[in-house]
Every structure is written in structure tokens, then in C-alpha cells.
Amino acid sequence: MSATAAIDVAIQVASDAADIPGEAAIAEWVRQTVDSAGGHDCGSLEVAVRVVGEAEMRALNREYRSKDSTTNVLSFPAEAIEGLPAEVPTALGDIVICAPVVAREAAEQGKTAGAHWAHMLVHGTLHLLGFDHVLPDEAAAMEALEVRILSQHGVANPYNLA
């Protein structure tokens, strides 16, 4: 069984912003990222994606990162639960994306909304998989993986901004 078939993506849309991808597209980007990142043969996985407005994202960013501002994406990796039966899916974590921020950034950066959504979903999923960009070497590795995953699916390098 491929990893794609074993990843359940639950999606909640709590925003009426325009240009939010459909649930199938959101789930597919999460699955493609997990497949492409490799090294996850722990059986079935669960990921939750919540699409929010600026007020909710600001509140989350303030509570969990002590930053009183909105941001484009936050990831909340799940804690491992010892002793679960093998047939119970492993919770990978939650991704929260702020639709208005993604739309604004796409316009500012001259990207299509779809390309920027893809980037944010890949970026958020990689955080759930343990990737980070705090240190320069970590950032370079994570960005290179993002670029590779996106390019495999026809999305241009998001870091080559005009």
C-alpha cells in the first residue's frame, strides 16, 4: 500500500475568503508532501488542515508563538502516543492556514493563488514531519525539499521572487 492511500486528511474551512482550493486539492498536496519527504513507514497517518481568517490566526499565533500578528501557516505536530494498536492511524498533526494572508502574499509576490496555497501546504506538512528553518542549514534543506516537491507537480520555485 502506498503512503498516499494511507493518509487521512481532515479539512475544516472556517473562512469565506476567495481562492481557497477545494478539499481534494488540499488533501492531495499534503499526501504528495508526505510521499515525497519519505521515511514514514509507520502505517496510516492522519493530518488535519484548518483554513481560517485573520482573527483566528492572530489569536493562535499570539497564544502559541507569543506573536501578536497574523501569519500564513502554523503547524502543530502531534505527540506520539505509545501503545496504540497497529491498525490505529498515527496523528501527524494539524496545519492552520490563513486564507486572507495567503491571498495577499500571492498578490504581493506575483504568484498565482494556487501556487502559493501549494507552497503553504507543503511547508506546513514538512513542519509536521520534523523539518524546520530556524538554523541556516535547516532552512536550506527545507527550502530545497519544498522546491523539489513543488517542481515535481508543476509549481515554480517559490523562492525565486521577482
N, C-alpha and C positions, 0 to 999 in steps of 0.2 A: 504494500500500500504506500502511495506517495505521501509526502508530508502535506501536500495541498489537500488531499482528501481527508486528512486527519486534523484539520484546523477549523474550529467553530468560531466564527466572528459574529458577535452580537453587536448590533448597531442601534444607537439611540440618537435621534435628531431632535435637539431642543433649540433650534434656530430656524427662522423663516428667511434667512439670507438667500440670495440668488446664487447660482453656480455651485451648489453643493452636489457632488457626484452622487449617483444612485448607490443604493446599498450593495449591489453586486460589484460595482467598480471599487468601492471602499474595501470590501472583503477580499477582492482579488489582489489588490496592492499589498495588503497585509500578508496574504498567503504567499505571494511571489517573493516578498522580502524574507520571510522565514525560510522558504525553499532555497533562495539564493545565498543566504548567510550560512547555511549548512550547520552541521554539528548538533542537530536537535533530533535525536532518535528516541525521545522519551515517550513515544506513543502519541495519543491525542492531545491537542492543545486547545485552550480557549483564550480568546482575546476579546475585550470589549472596546468599542470605539464610540465615543460620545461627541457629537457636534454641538457646540454651544455658541452663545452670543458673548459680547464683551463683558457684561456684568458678571456672569458666572465664571468666565475665565479669569477676570481680575480677582475675584474672591478666592479662587483656587490658587492662583499664583501668590497671593498675599498669605494665605494660610500655610501652604506647603513650601514656598520658597522665600517667604518674607520680602516679596517684591510687590509693591502696590501699583501694579500696572498690568495691562493685558499682554499676552504673548501669543504666538501662533500655535504651538503644540506643547503639551505636557504629557509625560509618560509616567505611569505608576506601576513598576514591576511588582508582581505578586510574590509573596513569601512562599517558599517551598513548604509543603505540608507533608510531614513524614507519615508513613504508614498507610497511605491511600492505596486501595486495590489498583492493580494494573489497568483495569478497564475504566477507571475514573479519569476523565481528562485532566491534564495539568493546566492550571490557570497561569498563563504567561503574564497577564496584567491588563491594565487599562490605558487607553490613549484618549486624550481630550484635545480636540481641535477647535479653534475659534474661527468660525466661518467669516465674520467680517474682517478680521485681521488677515486671513489668508487672501481674501479678495483684494484688500488694499495693497498688500505686499506684491501680489501678482501684477497689479496695475503699475505700481511704482517701479518694479523690476523689469517691466516689459515682457512678462511671461503670460502664457495662457493660464486661465484659472485651473484647467485640468492638469497642466504640468506642475503647477505649484501644489495642488492638492496631492498629487502623486508623491512629490518630494516630501511633504509633511508626513504623509502616511508611512513612507519608507523610513524617514528619520525617526519618527515616533516608535515604529516597530523595532528598529535597531536598538533603541534605548531599552526596550523590554528584553532584548536578547543580551543585554550587558554591555553594549557599546557606549562610549562616552566621548566627549570632546573637550574635556577640561584641560588636559595637557596637550601641548602641540603635537606630539607623536600620535596620541589617541585621536585627535581631531583629524590629522592627515589620513589615518587608517579608516576612520568612519566616513569621511567625505569621499575617499576613493571607492569604498564599498557602495555608498549611495549612488555615485556617478555610474558605477558598473551596473547596478541593478536597474537604475532608470534607463540607461542606454540600451540594455537588453530588451526593453519594452518600448523603445522609440521616443524616449524623453531626453531632451538635450541636457547637457551638463548644467545644473542649476547654479554652479559657482562661477560660470563664465558670463558675468553680467556685463552688459554694455555700459 
